[in-house]
Structure formats: C-alpha cells, structure tokens
C-alpha cells in the first residue's frame, strides 16, 4: 500500500490556503528562498528544531544524488481498490482538509499559530 494523494494540490493553491488561515507568507523567487533558507540554517538555535530542519532541507535540495536518484514508480492501486471496497475515497485536498491538518499541528505544538 502506498499512501499518496492521486490528485495533489498545486503549490500556489496550498500557499493561498495557508495565507487564508493567517500565515503571513510572501512569494519570493526560488533563489531568494534558498538564500533565506541557508541564512536560517546558519543562524543560532531556533524553536522547534528549525535550524536542523533547514540544514537537512538544503542537503536534500542540493545533493545531486538525492533529487536525481531513480526511484521506482509509486502505485496506489491497492489503496484505491481497498478504499473503494470500503465505500471510501480520498478527500479532496482543499481548504477544509488543509485546515484540519493545520489545526491538528497547531494543537500538537508542531506548528505555531500565526
């Protein structure tokens, strides 16, 4: 079983939903974002392990073997058939679903409130 959504959300739509939920996001170029990420990774200690997360993300984005490594294709056929037999389906990735995730992450302390 593979658990991934067969109809992923567009990045801009996800960011728009997060803005609607009160997170002050600013659109910047990829180069600017990467520069800011590197500065954050080099800064002092941060809450929620942000420095370590930023460092790991930089490594993942810049290590040639990571992004270009050939991976087997994912097939969610078993998941889709099982959900169908149970009379269930993937929920759409929309404002309501993202809001549910954000609410859970906020309540668990994983994501700060805006």
Secondary structure as UniProt FT lines:
FT   HELIX           11..20
FT   TURN            21..22
FT   HELIX           30..42
FT   HELIX           47..49
FT   HELIX           50..62
FT   HELIX           64..67
FT   HELIX           77..85
FT   TURN            86..87
FT   HELIX           95..108
//
